C-alpha cells in the first residue's frame, strides 16, 4: 500500500526531496503522495520530522 501524508504535515518539504521517484508534491494544504507513483520504499516516512507520513 502506498504511503499517505496526514493533515499533521507542516509543509517543511523534507519528504519531497527524499522521494526517489518524485511521487511527492505540494497539494492545496500540505504535501501529498501520488499513490500510483509511490513505490512504498518508506524513505519519506523516515525523514518526516512530525511523523505525518504513514502507510495507507
N, C-alpha and C positions, 0 to 999 in steps of 0.2 A: 504494500500500500504506500502511496506517495505521502510525503510529509506535508503538513499544513502549518500556516503561521496564524496564531490566535490574535485576538484583539489586545493581548498584553504587549504586542510588538511596540517598541519605542522608536521605530524607523531609524535606527542607527546606521543601517546599511552594511553591517559586518557580514551578514549572511550572503548578500548578493555577490560580493567579490570572491567568496569561498566556493560557490557552486561551480563544479567542473563542467556542467553542461548548459549553464546560463538559464536555468529554469526559474530564477527568482527575479522579480521586477517590482517596482513601486506601484502599488494599487491606489485606490481612491483615499483610503485612510491609513494604510500601512503596507508593508511589503507582502507579496503573495507569491505562491509557488505554482507554476503550471504543472498540474498533475500528469499531463501527457508527456512532458519532457523530463520530469523527475525520475532519476534512476535509483532512488531510495538509498543513496550512499550514506546519508546521515551527517555529512560534513557540516551542513548548515546548523543543525541542532547542536552540534558540539561547540560551535563558536558563539551561539546566541547568549548575550550577557543576562537576559531576563528569562531564559528558558521558555520562550514563546513558540518554539517550533517542536511539534510532536508528530509522530507517525499517525496517519489517519486510520 
